């Protein structure tokens, strides 16, 4: 009984002093990467550089940081119109 209490306390102490977990950089506003394949194809749907490298392995090509791709949409309603700026990658 006393041994399990000591083990439980030790486990909690290890968890409390463990490494701090930071939020991922792959959020919707993080940098994105484009794979430009040999032969002219392009895919800008990668959130990490390693994902991009894995996609072009074997096929050939290169990975670049995605250029800003936005689209301005005019929305018309009965109360008037407004402009909406959309991210065209998603």
LUMBALUM-236846 format. One line per field, with one value per atom (N, C-alpha, C, O, CB): residue number from 1; atom name; y, z, x. Coordinates in steps of 0.2 Angstrom, whole numbers. Glycine has a CB too. Layout:
# LUMBALUM-236846
seq c(NUM; ...)
atom c(CA; ...)
c2 c(Y; ...)
c3 c(Z; ...)
c1 c(X; ...)
***
This chain:
# LUMBALUM-236846
seq c(1; 1; 1; 1; 1; 2; 2; 2; 2; 2; 3; 3; 3; 3; 3; 4; 4; 4; 4; 4; 5; 5; 5; 5; 5; 6; 6; 6; 6; 6; 7; 7; 7; 7; 7; 8; 8; 8; 8; 8; 9; 9; 9; 9; 9; 10; 10; 10; 10; 10; 11; 11; 11; 11; 11; 12; 12; 12; 12; 12; 13; 13; 13; 13; 13; 14; 14; 14; 14; 14; 15; 15; 15; 15; 15; 16; 16; 16; 16; 16; 17; 17; 17; 17; 17; 18; 18; 18; 18; 18; 19; 19; 19; 19; 19; 20; 20; 20; 20; 20; 21; 21; 21; 21; 21; 22; 22; 22; 22; 22; 23; 23; 23; 23; 23; 24; 24; 24; 24; 24; 25; 25; 25; 25; 25; 26; 26; 26; 26; 26; 27; 27; 27; 27; 27; 28; 28; 28; 28; 28; 29; 29; 29; 29; 29; 30; 30; 30; 30; 30; 31; 31; 31; 31; 31; 32; 32; 32; 32; 32; 33; 33; 33; 33; 33; 34; 34; 34; 34; 34; 35; 35; 35; 35; 35; 36; 36; 36; 36; 36; 37; 37; 37; 37; 37; 38; 38; 38; 38; 38; 39; 39; 39; 39; 39; 40; 40; 40; 40; 40; 41; 41; 41; 41; 41; 42; 42; 42; 42; 42; 43; 43; 43; 43; 43; 44; 44; 44; 44; 44; 45; 45; 45; 45; 45; 46; 46; 46; 46; 46; 47; 47; 47; 47; 47; 48; 48; 48; 48; 48; 49; 49; 49; 49; 49; 50; 50; 50; 50; 50; 51; 51; 51; 51; 51; 52; 52; 52; 52; 52; 53; 53; 53; 53; 53; 54; 54; 54; 54; 54; 55; 55; 55; 55; 55; 56; 56; 56; 56; 56; 57; 57; 57; 57; 57; 58; 58; 58; 58; 58; 59; 59; 59; 59; 59; 60; 60; 60; 60; 60; 61; 61; 61; 61; 61; 62; 62; 62; 62; 62; 63; 63; 63; 63; 63; 64; 64; 64; 64; 64; 65; 65; 65; 65; 65; 66; 66; 66; 66; 66; 67; 67; 67; 67; 67; 68; 68; 68; 68; 68; 69; 69; 69; 69; 69; 70; 70; 70; 70; 70; 71; 71; 71; 71; 71; 72; 72; 72; 72; 72; 73; 73; 73; 73; 73; 74; 74; 74; 74; 74; 75; 75; 75; 75; 75; 76; 76; 76; 76; 76; 77; 77; 77; 77; 77; 78; 78; 78; 78; 78; 79; 79; 79; 79; 79; 80; 80; 80; 80; 80; 81; 81; 81; 81; 81; 82; 82; 82; 82; 82; 83; 83; 83; 83; 83; 84; 84; 84; 84; 84; 85; 85; 85; 85; 85; 86; 86; 86; 86; 86; 87; 87; 87; 87; 87; 88; 88; 88; 88; 88; 89; 89; 89; 89; 89; 90; 90; 90; 90; 90)
atom c(N; CA; C; O; CB; N; CA; C; O; CB; N; CA; C; O; CB; N; CA; C; O; CB; N; CA; C; O; CB; N; CA; C; O; CB; N; CA; C; O; CB; N; CA; C; O; CB; N; CA; C; O; CB; N; CA; C; O; CB; N; CA; C; O; CB; N; CA; C; O; CB; N; CA; C; O; CB; N; CA; C; O; CB; N; CA; C; O; CB; N; CA; C; O; CB; N; CA; C; O; CB; N; CA; C; O; CB; N; CA; C; O; CB; N; CA; C; O; CB; N; CA; C; O; CB; N; CA; C; O; CB; N; CA; C; O; CB; N; CA; C; O; CB; N; CA; C; O; CB; N; CA; C; O; CB; N; CA; C; O; CB; N; CA; C; O; CB; N; CA; C; O; CB; N; CA; C; O; CB; N; CA; C; O; CB; N; CA; C; O; CB; N; CA; C; O; CB; N; CA; C; O; CB; N; CA; C; O; CB; N; CA; C; O; CB; N; CA; C; O; CB; N; CA; C; O; CB; N; CA; C; O; CB; N; CA; C; O; CB; N; CA; C; O; CB; N; CA; C; O; CB; N; CA; C; O; CB; N; CA; C; O; CB; N; CA; C; O; CB; N; CA; C; O; CB; N; CA; C; O; CB; N; CA; C; O; CB; N; CA; C; O; CB; N; CA; C; O; CB; N; CA; C; O; CB; N; CA; C; O; CB; N; CA; C; O; CB; N; CA; C; O; CB; N; CA; C; O; CB; N; CA; C; O; CB; N; CA; C; O; CB; N; CA; C; O; CB; N; CA; C; O; CB; N; CA; C; O; CB; N; CA; C; O; CB; N; CA; C; O; CB; N; CA; C; O; CB; N; CA; C; O; CB; N; CA; C; O; CB; N; CA; C; O; CB; N; CA; C; O; CB; N; CA; C; O; CB; N; CA; C; O; CB; N; CA; C; O; CB; N; CA; C; O; CB; N; CA; C; O; CB; N; CA; C; O; CB; N; CA; C; O; CB; N; CA; C; O; CB; N; CA; C; O; CB; N; CA; C; O; CB; N; CA; C; O; CB; N; CA; C; O; CB; N; CA; C; O; CB; N; CA; C; O; CB; N; CA; C; O; CB; N; CA; C; O; CB; N; CA; C; O; CB; N; CA; C; O; CB; N; CA; C; O; CB; N; CA; C; O; CB; N; CA; C; O; CB; N; CA; C; O; CB; N; CA; C; O; CB)
c2 c(-6; 0; 6; 11; 0; 6; 12; 13; 18; 12; 7; 7; 10; 13; 0; 8; 11; 18; 22; 7; 21; 28; 32; 37; 30; 29; 32; 32; 37; 28; 26; 26; 31; 34; 19; 32; 37; 44; 48; 36; 45; 52; 53; 59; 53; 48; 49; 50; 54; 43; 46; 47; 54; 57; 42; 57; 64; 69; 74; 65; 68; 72; 72; 77; 70; 66; 66; 69; 73; 58; 68; 72; 79; 83; 69; 82; 89; 92; 98; 90; 89; 92; 90; 91; 89; 87; 85; 91; 96; 80; 89; 95; 98; 95; 92; 105; 109; 107; 107; 116; 106; 105; 111; 115; 100; 113; 119; 118; 112; 123; 123; 121; 120; 123; 127; 116; 115; 121; 125; 109; 121; 126; 125; 130; 127; 120; 118; 121; 118; 111; 127; 130; 133; 133; 135; 135; 138; 144; 145; 139; 147; 153; 152; 157; 159; 146; 145; 145; 145; 138; 144; 144; 138; 133; 145; 138; 132; 131; 136; 133; 125; 124; 121; 117; 119; 122; 120; 115; 116; 125; 109; 104; 106; 105; 97; 107; 108; 102; 101; 115; 98; 92; 92; 97; 87; 88; 88; 86; 81; 82; 90; 89; 95; 95; 82; 99; 105; 105; 110; 105; 99; 99; 103; 104; 92; 105; 109; 107; 106; 116; 106; 105; 110; 109; 98; 114; 119; 117; 121; 126; 111; 109; 106; 102; 104; 108; 105; 110; 116; 102; 107; 112; 111; 116; 110; 106; 106; 104; 102; 100; 106; 105; 98; 95; 109; 94; 87; 83; 78; 84; 86; 83; 84; 80; 86; 90; 92; 87; 85; 99; 86; 82; 75; 72; 83; 72; 66; 65; 60; 64; 70; 70; 70; 66; 76; 73; 73; 68; 67; 80; 64; 59; 54; 51; 56; 52; 47; 50; 47; 42; 55; 59; 64; 66; 61; 67; 73; 79; 80; 72; 84; 91; 95; 93; 91; 100; 104; 107; 107; 110; 109; 112; 119; 121; 108; 123; 131; 133; 129; 135; 139; 142; 144; 147; 147; 143; 145; 152; 156; 141; 155; 162; 163; 159; 164; 169; 171; 171; 174; 178; 167; 166; 168; 164; 158; 174; 176; 178; 178; 182; 178; 179; 184; 183; 173; 190; 195; 193; 192; 202; 192; 190; 196; 198; 183; 198; 203; 200; 196; 208; 201; 197; 203; 208; 194; 201; 206; 204; 198; 207; 208; 206; 212; 217; 205; 211; 216; 223; 228; 214; 222; 228; 231; 236; 226; 228; 231; 226; 220; 237; 228; 223; 224; 229; 223; 219; 219; 215; 210; 217; 216; 212; 207; 209; 217; 201; 196; 194; 192; 190; 193; 191; 184; 182; 196; 179; 172; 170; 172; 168; 165; 161; 156; 152; 158; 156; 152; 145; 141; 156; 144; 138; 133; 127; 138; 134; 130; 128; 124; 132)
c3 c(0; 0; 0; -4; 6; 5; 5; -1; -3; 11; -4; -10; -16; -20; -12; -17; -22; -22; -26; -23; -15; -14; -16; -19; -7; -14; -16; -24; -27; -13; -27; -34; -38; -43; -37; -35; -38; -37; -42; -35; -31; -30; -35; -37; -23; -35; -40; -47; -51; -39; -49; -56; -57; -63; -57; -53; -53; -53; -57; -48; -49; -49; -56; -58; -44; -59; -66; -71; -75; -68; -71; -76; -75; -80; -75; -69; -67; -69; -71; -60; -69; -71; -78; -80; -66; -82; -89; -93; -91; -91; -100; -104; -106; -106; -111; -106; -108; -115; -120; -107; -116; -123; -126; -123; -123; -132; -135; -140; -143; -138; -142; -148; -154; -155; -148; -158; -165; -169; -169; -168; -174; -179; -185; -189; -181; -185; -191; -191; -193; -192; -188; -187; -194; -199; -182; -195; -201; -203; -209; -201; -199; -201; -201; -202; -196; -200; -200; -207; -212; -197; -208; -215; -219; -216; -215; -225; -229; -234; -236; -233; -237; -242; -248; -248; -239; -254; -260; -263; -262; -265; -265; -269; -276; -279; -267; -279; -287; -290; -289; -289; -293; -295; -302; -306; -296; -303; -310; -315; -315; -310; -320; -325; -325; -329; -324; -320; -320; -315; -314; -326; -311; -306; -300; -298; -304; -296; -290; -285; -287; -291; -279; -273; -267; -265; -271; -265; -260; -254; -250; -262; -252; -246; -241; -237; -249; -240; -235; -229; -230; -237; -223; -217; -214; -210; -212; -216; -213; -219; -224; -208; -218; -224; -225; -230; -222; -219; -220; -224; -227; -213; -223; -227; -234; -239; -225; -236; -243; -246; -251; -244; -242; -244; -245; -250; -239; -241; -241; -248; -251; -235; -250; -256; -262; -267; -256; -262; -268; -268; -273; -269; -263; -263; -268; -268; -256; -272; -278; -284; -289; -275; -284; -290; -292; -298; -288; -288; -290; -289; -290; -297; -288; -288; -282; -279; -287; -280; -274; -270; -273; -277; -264; -260; -258; -257; -253; -259; -257; -253; -252; -264; -250; -245; -250; -255; -241; -248; -252; -253; -248; -250; -259; -259; -256; -256; -267; -255; -252; -257; -263; -249; -256; -261; -258; -254; -264; -260; -257; -263; -269; -253; -261; -266; -263; -257; -268; -266; -264; -267; -273; -266; -263; -265; -263; -257; -262; -267; -266; -264; -269; -272; -258; -256; -256; -253; -249; -260; -261; -256; -257; -268; -252; -248; -249; -252; -241; -246; -246; -242; -244; -243; -237; -234; -237; -234; -227; -242; -246; -247; -247; -241; -249; -251; -246; -244; -258; -246; -242; -246; -249; -235; -244; -247; -242; -236; -250; -244; -240; -243; -249; -239; -239; -241; -239; -233; -238; -244; -242; -244; -248; -246; -240; -241; -247; -245; -235; -252; -258; -258; -262; -264; -253; -252; -249; -252; -248; -244; -241; -246; -244; -235)
c1 c(4; 0; 4; 3; -5; 9; 14; 18; 20; 18; 20; 24; 20; 23; 26; 14; 10; 9; 8; 3; 8; 7; 14; 13; 5; 19; 26; 27; 29; 32; 25; 26; 21; 23; 24; 15; 10; 13; 12; 4; 16; 18; 24; 25; 20; 29; 34; 32; 35; 39; 27; 24; 22; 23; 19; 18; 16; 21; 21; 11; 26; 32; 36; 38; 37; 36; 40; 36; 38; 41; 29; 25; 25; 25; 18; 25; 25; 32; 32; 24; 37; 44; 46; 52; 49; 41; 43; 44; 43; 38; 46; 47; 40; 35; 50; 41; 35; 33; 37; 36; 26; 24; 21; 17; 18; 24; 22; 17; 17; 29; 13; 8; 12; 17; 3; 8; 11; 12; 8; 7; 17; 18; 13; 13; 25; 10; 6; -1; -6; 5; -2; -9; -11; -7; -9; -17; -19; -15; -15; -26; -12; -9; -1; 3; -10; 1; 8; 11; 7; 10; 17; 20; 18; 17; 28; 17; 15; 21; 24; 8; 21; 26; 23; 18; 31; 26; 24; 29; 35; 23; 27; 31; 30; 25; 29; 36; 36; 39; 46; 40; 35; 38; 41; 40; 32; 46; 49; 44; 40; 55; 43; 38; 32; 28; 35; 33; 28; 22; 19; 25; 21; 16; 18; 24; 14; 13; 14; 8; 2; 14; 10; 6; 7; 13; 5; 3; 5; 1; -2; 3; 0; -5; -1; -3; -9; 6; 10; 11; 12; 17; 10; 11; 18; 20; 6; 22; 29; 33; 31; 29; 40; 45; 46; 47; 51; 45; 47; 41; 42; 47; 35; 29; 31; 30; 23; 33; 35; 40; 40; 37; 46; 51; 49; 51; 57; 45; 42; 38; 38; 38; 34; 30; 34; 33; 26; 40; 44; 49; 53; 47; 50; 55; 53; 48; 56; 58; 57; 54; 56; 52; 50; 48; 52; 52; 41; 56; 60; 57; 51; 63; 60; 58; 61; 66; 50; 57; 60; 54; 48; 64; 56; 51; 52; 58; 51; 47; 48; 43; 38; 48; 44; 39; 33; 35; 42; 27; 21; 21; 21; 15; 20; 18; 11; 7; 19; 10; 4; -2; -1; 4; -7; -12; -18; -21; -12; -21; -27; -32; -30; -26; -38; -44; -48; -50; -47; -50; -55; -62; -62; -53; -67; -73; -78; -78; -75; -82; -87; -94; -96; -88; -96; -103; -108; -107; -102; -113; -119; -125; -127; -121; -127; -133; -138; -137; -131; -144; -149; -147; -149; -156; -143; -140; -134; -132; -139; -132; -126; -121; -123; -123; -115; -110; -104; -103; -109; -100; -94; -89; -91; -95; -83; -77; -75; -74; -72; -73; -71; -64; -64; -76; -59; -52; -52; -52; -47; -51; -50; -43; -40; -55; -41; -35; -37; -41; -32; -34; -35; -32; -33; -33; -28; -24; -29; -29; -18; -33; -38; -43; -48; -40)
***
